[in-house]
Amino acid sequence: MADGHGLTDRELRTWRTFLGIATLLNQQVEQQLKDNAGLSHPQYEVLARLSNAPNGELRMTELAGVALTSKSGLSYQVTQLEKAGLVSRRPCTTDDRGIIAALTEAGWTKLRESAPDHVDLVRKFFVDPLTAEEFAGLSKAADALAARLGLTSKTMTALRERPA
């Protein structure tokens, strides 16, 4: 039966469950990263995305794309990471307007130290509760949603690269 707004009871229940799961997972990740690494989830994502790039560096515009954040939001996070000595910025040698963000040695160290706990949490709350068949279904559904939302294959590839 539809709720009067075009969703069946099952669709509405699934939507609300999805929102609750996403909120609770994000809270768990945020708290774990704050407690264990002194990082926010967006800051960890910046470090992780830089670690996947050649030489640990990316143009800020590319980084914003793979970190799925706005340029202003990214700029704020990179500024905080720069103050902590985990990231540095420099002008792009091939484009006067471009800025390169790069992991520092301290940034590499912070990521290596924090990644195992982060991966354990992802495994505990996201992977392990599901059977292999359930996880395969979730993976397929996530790919379909990503495609519908217009995530490019380049962005999806970057999102899937390690670390978690």
N, C-alpha and C positions, 0 to 999 in steps of 0.2 A: 504494500500500500504506500502511495506517495505521501509525503509530508505536507502537501499543498504548495510546495515550491519546486516541484520537479524531481525530487529525490525519493527513492523508495526507502522503506525503513532500513533495509540492509545497506543501501548506499550511504544513508546518513550515519548509521552506526559505524560503518567502516571508515568514513571520512573523519568522524569524531575520534575514533580509535587511533587513526593515523596521526591526527594532530596531537593527541595526548602522548603517543609514543615518541613523536619527534620532539616534543617539549621536554619530556622526561629524559630522553637520551641526551639532548643538548645540555640539560642541567647537570647530568652525571659527568659528561665530558668537560664542561666548564669547571666544575668543582675539582675534578681530578687534576686537570692541568694547572689550576690555580694553586692547589695544595702541594702538588709534587714538582711543579716546574716554575711556578710564579708567572705563568703565561695565561692569556685569554685564548679561547678557541680560535678567534681570527688571527691572533699572533702566531699560534702554532701552525695554522694553515699557511701563513706567509712563509715561515721557515721551511715547512714541508715542501711547498711548491718551488721555492728557490733551490732546495736540495736536489730536486729532480731536473733542474735546468743545467745546461752545460756550464761548467765552472761555478756553479752555484749562483748564477746571476741572470737577471731578466730585466728588460725594459719595464718601467712601471706600468705602461699601458697593457703589456702582455701579462704581467703579474696580476693586474686587476681582473683580466679575463679569466685566468685559470683559478684565481682565488674566489671568483664569483662575488665580487664586491665592487662598490663604486670607486671611482678614482679618489674622491675625497676621503672615503672610509679607509681605503688602502693607504693613502698618504698619512692619515692619523696613526694607523697601526705601524707603518714603517718608521714614523718619527719616534714612536714609543720604543720600538726595537732598536733603533739607532741610538737613542739615549741610554739603553741598556748595553750597548756595545755588541749587539747580536747581528746587526745589519749595517751596511754602509751604503751611501749613495754617491754617485759620481755622474758627471755629464757623459752622454753617449758620444763616442768619437765619430760616428757616422751621421748623426743628426743633432744639430745644435739645440733643438727643442727637447730632445729625449733625455731621460734620466734613467740610469741603471741602478737597480737595487742588487746588492750582493751580500751573501752570507759572510760573516767574519769567522775567524777561527773559533771565537767564543760562541757564535751562532751554531756552527757545526757541532760543537761540543754539547751545547744545550739540547739540540735536536737528538743527538745520539743518546743522551742521558734520559730524555723524556719520552722518546718513542716507545720503548718496551712497555712502560706502564700504560701508555695510551692504547697501544695495540691490545694489551691484555684486557682493558676495559671494553674496547670495541668487540673483541671476541666474546667476552663474558655476557654482554647485554644485547649484542646484535647478531652474532654468528651462532654461538653454541646453543641458544634456546631452540633453534630450528633444526629439523631433520635436513639431510642433503636435498631431498625432494622439495621441501618447503623453501629452502634457501634458493634453489634453482628457480622456483616460481617467483619468489621475491625479486631475484635478479632480473628475470625476464620482464616483470612488471615495471621495475625501476627503469630499465632501458626504454620501454615504451613511453613512460611518462617523460623521461628526459628528452626523447625525440619530439614528443608533442609540445613540450615547453621550448623547443628550439635550441637546446644545447647542441653546439656544433660538435662534430666528431673530434676536432682538435681539442676542444675543451674537455670532452668526455675522456679522451686519451690521457690528458694531463691530470684529470681528477682521479683516474684509476691507477696512476703510477704510484709506486711506493714513495715515502712511507705513508701509513694509514692516517 
